[in-house]
Amino acid sequence: MKNILRSVIAALFVTLTLGALLGTQAFAQKTEEIVRLKTRNNVEQPYWLIRQNAPVKVVAVLFTGGFGLLKLRATDAGVAWSETGTSYLVLNKDLFIDNETAVAIVDVPSDESSIGYTPKLRKSDAHMQDVGFIVKDLRARFPQAKLFLVGTSQGATSAAYAGKALGKEIDGVVLTASVFDWAPAAWRLLSDSNLSDFDLSKIAAPLLIVHHVDDKCVATTYAGAVKVAGKFPFIAVHGGTPVQDNGCGPKGPHGFLGREEAVATEIKNWMHARPYKTEIR
């Protein structure tokens, strides 16, 4: 009788454990979709929304770097994107997603799908209108959530200018590996003042700056970031993997290579108003 009882208890324990695990996995399942909004003059503005099946407290609106050409498309394996839109934020999007945090990854609008975001376009009224439509759509979907604009490299220009334009319509701005230095003329369409002459105090919402001390990109020097940052919250990133590309891509300090998870964790801590580290080593 005792042996039978032990067997029943053991079987019940296994059943409960498996049920708990399956329940956790079901709870943690992600849903994703490409949202295509009609904005100014019937332009289509796409973004990639990813969330878990749980109440969302924070939505991070992510702006990739370079020309931002993600070319989002649905496939049998899920959403795919172009290598030209690869950045720290896109490659590590899953690190920003949890049972409290969703992400919305911004692609280029249909009228700029050939070249993408030049710095001039990232600063334009048209771009601000498009981002405004995205924010409005996310507010309707997640009325109780806080919305943060998060940009990396040239994407930081979008986040900063949209942060200024949208004022209190958003809850915060995060600038990572930001272009705080003039871009060289050799960069052709990217040659621009970037954020070197931008007044960060014009952003009404709270602002966080994240930068790697060994960033080798000519337009995103650590010295430039420190100079511009001033009194704003700042996370300095150290260490990780040495640069493996031209210095301005994701394969090195510019993309926080080797420190990806730690950077995402501290950004999320800041967005959720939790204690965060100002130094990542």
Secondary structure as GFF3:
##gff-version 3
##sequence-region A 1 281
A	DSSP	alpha_helix	2	28	.	.	.	ID=ss1
A	DSSP	beta_strand	30	38	.	.	.	ID=ss2
A	DSSP	three_ten_helix	40	42	.	.	.	ID=ss3
A	DSSP	beta_strand	44	52	.	.	.	ID=ss4
A	DSSP	beta_strand	58	63	.	.	.	ID=ss5
A	DSSP	beta_strand	73	75	.	.	.	ID=ss6
A	DSSP	beta_strand	78	80	.	.	.	ID=ss7
A	DSSP	three_ten_helix	83	85	.	.	.	ID=ss8
A	DSSP	alpha_helix	88	91	.	.	.	ID=ss9
A	DSSP	alpha_helix	93	96	.	.	.	ID=ss10
A	DSSP	beta_strand	101	106	.	.	.	ID=ss11
A	DSSP	three_ten_helix	110	112	.	.	.	ID=ss12
A	DSSP	alpha_helix	119	122	.	.	.	ID=ss13
A	DSSP	alpha_helix	125	141	.	.	.	ID=ss14
A	DSSP	beta_strand	146	152	.	.	.	ID=ss15
A	DSSP	alpha_helix	155	166	.	.	.	ID=ss16
A	DSSP	three_ten_helix	167	169	.	.	.	ID=ss17
A	DSSP	beta_strand	172	176	.	.	.	ID=ss18
A	DSSP	three_ten_helix	185	190	.	.	.	ID=ss19
A	DSSP	three_ten_helix	200	202	.	.	.	ID=ss20
A	DSSP	beta_strand	207	212	.	.	.	ID=ss21
A	DSSP	alpha_helix	222	229	.	.	.	ID=ss22
A	DSSP	beta_strand	234	237	.	.	.	ID=ss23
A	DSSP	three_ten_helix	253	255	.	.	.	ID=ss24
A	DSSP	alpha_helix	260	271	.	.	.	ID=ss25
A	DSSP	beta_strand	279	280	.	.	.	ID=ss26
###
